[in-house]
Amino acid sequence: MSRTTQIVLLVVCLLSSLAVAGFIVMNTLQEKINTRLEKGWVLPPLELYSQGTPLSPGRKFPLELVEANLEKRGLRSGRDYYIENIEACAELTQLSFSETAQRCLWLKQPALVVTWDADGWIVDLWRGTPWAQAVSFGLFPQLITQFYNGQPILQENTPLDEIPLNCRLGVMAIEDRDFLEHSGVSASGILRAVVRNLRKGRWAEGGSTITQQLVKNFFLEPKKTIKRKVEEQLLAILLESRDSGDERKNNKDMILEMYLNVIYMGQSGPYQVRGFGSASRYNFDKQISQL
């Protein structure tokens, strides 16, 4: 056997071994994604709530304060709730109210009907469906604390279409301007980061895409190694190649939605504030759709 033939065989064997090893690695990483996502992107947290706004017949609690609470939570009169005189409310709900009842609140979700007399005292309280009289109801209990895997975290998961467009565009412009074009890893983004780091003479920024940052949050340990960086890039490519599993969203929408819901946004005492929805609630006491 000639030396040239031996070299060719050696190269073929080497390439074959690399191909097999690459196939095994990609299958292992794909299984890692499948195993994690079978449980869902975001696992339900352990949550503790306060009692909420206490409503009960015989209690003085002005209707105006309840309405302000509803508006603060993004609910709209005529869509999510109705405030009517007692005759209109009886016609809408088909309920019979006490003679002293003058005004009425009908809340769609949770199904609730409350009536007040002329002096602001609660007269009737009905919960449905079907309607049943109740002696008390805690309206919109406040979230006191929540834990994910034993870690104190504030996280309010928000659908992508409820996050303002300017917010989505701003995040992509700052974090990953090629997000809609790349397949998980952005060569131009890495090049830009290298150039900027060289100009500043220090490590000023990385070239990770939004997908890579999401992968780091969900699939990898925080310790920085070359092996982890390679895994991060491969996992990002695999993640972008998956079907979103939701016919209403493409894969890019799913990835951006999850990123906006899990990214670190600050600290509240021992609690990490995760995602734009919880940051909006924590900083402005508003739903992000109201910003």
C-alpha positions in Angstrom: 0.0 0.0 0.0 1.5 3.3 -1.0 2.1 6.2 1.4 -0.5 8.3 -0.4 -3.1 5.6 0.0 -2.3 5.3 3.7 -2.7 9.1 4.2 -6.0 9.1 2.3 -7.3 6.2 4.5 -6.2 7.9 7.6 -8.0 11.1 6.6 -11.1 9.2 5.7 -11.0 7.4 9.1 -10.4 10.6 10.9 -13.3 12.4 9.2 -15.6 9.4 9.7 -14.8 9.4 13.4 -15.4 13.2 13.7 -18.7 12.7 11.8 -19.8 10.0 14.2 -18.7 11.9 17.2 -20.5 15.0 15.9 -23.7 13.0 15.4 -23.5 11.6 18.9 -23.0 15.1 20.4 -25.8 16.6 18.4 -28.2 13.8 19.4 -27.2 14.2 23.1 -27.8 18.0 22.9 -31.1 17.4 21.1 -32.2 15.0 23.8 -31.2 17.6 26.4 -33.6 20.1 24.8 -36.4 17.5 24.4 -36.1 16.4 28.1 -36.2 20.0 29.3 -39.1 21.2 27.1 -41.3 18.2 27.8 -41.9 19.8 31.2 -42.7 23.1 29.6 -40.6 26.3 29.2 -41.6 27.7 32.6 -42.5 25.4 35.4 -45.2 26.5 37.8 -43.8 28.3 40.8 -44.7 28.0 44.4 -46.7 31.2 45.1 -48.0 32.8 48.3 -50.7 35.4 48.2 -52.3 37.9 50.5 -56.0 37.9 51.2 -56.8 40.5 48.6 -59.4 43.3 48.8 -62.0 42.0 51.2 -65.6 42.4 50.0 -68.5 41.3 52.1 -72.1 42.4 52.7 -72.3 44.9 55.6 -68.8 46.3 54.9 -68.3 49.9 53.9 -66.0 49.9 50.9 -66.6 52.5 48.2 -67.3 51.3 44.7 -64.9 54.0 43.4 -61.9 52.3 45.2 -62.8 48.9 43.7 -63.1 50.5 40.2 -59.7 52.1 40.7 -58.2 48.7 41.6 -59.7 47.2 38.4 -58.3 50.0 36.2 -54.9 49.6 37.9 -54.9 46.0 36.7 -55.6 46.9 33.1 -59.3 46.0 33.1 -61.6 48.2 31.1 -65.2 49.3 31.8 -67.6 47.9 29.2 -65.2 45.1 28.3 -64.1 43.4 31.5 -66.6 44.8 33.9 -69.8 46.9 34.1 -71.0 49.4 36.6 -74.7 50.0 36.3 -77.7 51.2 38.3 -79.5 48.4 40.0 -82.3 48.0 37.4 -79.8 47.6 34.5 -77.7 45.2 36.5 -80.7 43.0 37.4 -81.6 42.8 33.7 -78.1 41.9 32.7 -77.5 39.2 35.3 -81.1 38.0 35.9 -80.5 38.3 39.7 -82.8 39.7 42.4 -81.2 42.2 44.7 -82.0 43.7 48.1 -84.3 46.7 48.2 -81.5 49.0 49.5 -79.2 48.2 46.6 -78.6 51.2 44.4 -75.5 50.5 42.3 -73.9 47.4 41.0 -70.6 46.0 39.8 -70.6 43.0 37.4 -67.1 41.6 36.9 -66.7 39.0 34.2 -63.5 37.3 35.4 -63.6 36.2 38.2 -67.4 36.0 37.9 -68.6 38.4 40.5 -71.6 40.7 41.2 -71.5 43.2 44.1 -74.2 45.8 45.0 -73.9 49.0 47.1 -76.4 51.2 48.8 -76.5 55.0 48.5 -73.9 55.4 51.4 -71.3 53.1 50.0 -72.1 50.0 52.1 -71.9 46.6 50.3 -75.4 45.0 50.2 -75.3 41.9 48.0 -72.4 39.6 46.9 -72.9 36.9 44.2 -70.3 34.6 42.7 -70.9 32.3 39.7 -71.2 30.4 37.5 -74.1 29.5 38.2 -74.6 32.5 40.5 -74.6 31.8 44.2 -74.7 34.2 47.1 -71.4 34.5 49.1 -70.6 35.9 52.5 -67.1 37.2 51.5 -64.7 37.4 48.6 -61.0 38.5 48.4 -60.7 40.5 45.2 -57.3 40.3 43.4 -55.1 38.9 46.2 -51.6 40.3 46.0 -48.6 38.1 45.2 -46.4 38.1 48.3 -43.7 35.7 47.2 -42.9 33.0 44.7 -40.2 30.4 44.4 -38.7 28.6 41.3 -36.7 25.5 42.2 -36.4 26.9 45.7 -35.0 30.3 44.5 -36.9 33.5 45.4 -37.9 35.0 42.1 -40.5 37.5 40.9 -41.6 36.5 37.4 -44.8 37.4 35.6 -45.1 35.5 32.4 -46.6 37.7 29.7 -47.7 36.7 26.1 -45.6 38.3 23.4 -48.6 40.2 21.9 -49.1 41.9 25.2 -45.6 43.3 25.3 -45.5 46.7 23.4 -43.9 46.6 20.0 -41.4 49.3 20.9 -40.1 47.2 23.8 -39.6 44.2 21.5 -37.8 46.3 18.8 -35.7 48.0 21.4 -34.5 44.7 22.9 -33.6 43.3 19.5 -31.8 46.5 18.5 -29.7 46.4 21.7 -29.2 42.7 22.3 -29.4 41.1 18.8 -30.0 43.2 15.8 -29.8 40.2 13.5 -32.3 38.1 15.5 -34.8 37.8 12.7 -32.2 36.7 10.2 -29.8 34.3 11.9 -30.3 30.6 12.8 -29.2 30.8 16.4 -25.7 32.1 16.1 -24.8 35.4 14.4 -21.3 35.6 12.8 -21.7 39.3 12.2 -22.7 39.8 15.9 -19.5 38.0 17.0 -17.4 40.0 14.6 -18.9 43.3 15.9 -18.2 42.3 19.5 -14.6 41.4 18.7 -14.0 44.7 17.0 -15.5 46.7 19.8 -13.6 44.7 22.4 -10.3 45.4 20.6 -11.1 49.1 20.3 -11.8 49.3 24.1 -8.8 47.1 25.0 -11.0 45.0 27.3 -13.9 42.5 27.3 -16.8 45.0 26.9 -19.4 42.8 25.3 -20.1 39.3 24.0 -21.5 38.2 20.7 -24.3 36.0 22.1 -27.6 36.1 20.3 -30.9 36.3 22.1 -31.2 32.5 21.4 -27.9 31.8 23.0 -28.8 33.9 26.1 -32.0 31.9 26.4 -30.1 28.7 26.1 -27.7 29.8 28.9 -30.7 30.4 31.2 -32.4 27.1 30.5 -29.9 24.4 29.6 -26.4 25.2 30.8 -24.5 25.7 34.1 -23.3 29.3 34.8 -19.5 28.4 34.9 -17.8 29.8 31.8 -15.7 27.3 29.8 -14.8 26.7 26.2 -16.9 23.5 26.2 -19.9 25.4 27.5 -19.6 28.1 24.9 -19.5 25.4 22.1 -22.5 23.7 23.6 -24.3 27.0 23.8 -23.8 27.7 20.1 -24.9 24.2 19.1 -27.9 24.2 21.4 -28.9 27.6 20.0 -28.8 26.2 16.4 -30.8 23.2 17.4 -33.4 25.3 19.3 -34.0 27.5 16.3 -34.4 24.5 14.1 -37.3 23.1 16.2 -41.0 23.5 15.5 -42.5 26.0 17.9 -45.3 23.6 18.8 -47.8 26.4 18.6 -49.5 27.1 15.3 -50.1 30.7 16.4 -46.4 31.5 16.8 -43.3 30.8 14.7 -40.1 29.7 16.3 -38.7 33.2 16.5 -41.8 34.5 18.3 -41.6 31.7 20.9 -37.9 32.3 21.6 -38.3 36.1 21.9 -41.4 35.6 24.2 -39.5 33.3 26.5 -36.4 35.6 26.5 -38.5 38.6 27.5 -40.1 36.5 30.3 -36.9 35.1 31.9 -34.2 37.7 31.4 -32.7 39.2 34.6 -34.2 42.7 35.2 -33.0 43.6 38.7 -33.2 42.8 42.3 -35.9 43.3 45.0 -34.2 42.4 48.2 -33.5 38.7 48.0 -35.8 38.3 44.9 -34.5 38.3 41.4 -36.9 40.3 39.1 -37.1 38.2 35.9 -38.7 39.3 32.7 -40.2 42.6 31.4 -43.7 41.8 32.8 -42.5 41.5 36.4 -40.1 44.5 35.9 -43.1 46.6 34.8 -45.1 45.5 37.8 -42.1 46.0 40.2 -40.9 49.4 38.9 -44.2 51.1 37.8 -47.0 48.9 39.5 -48.5 48.5 36.0 -49.1 45.7 33.5 -46.5 46.0 30.7 -49.3 46.4 28.2 -50.2 49.7 29.9 -46.7 51.2 29.4 
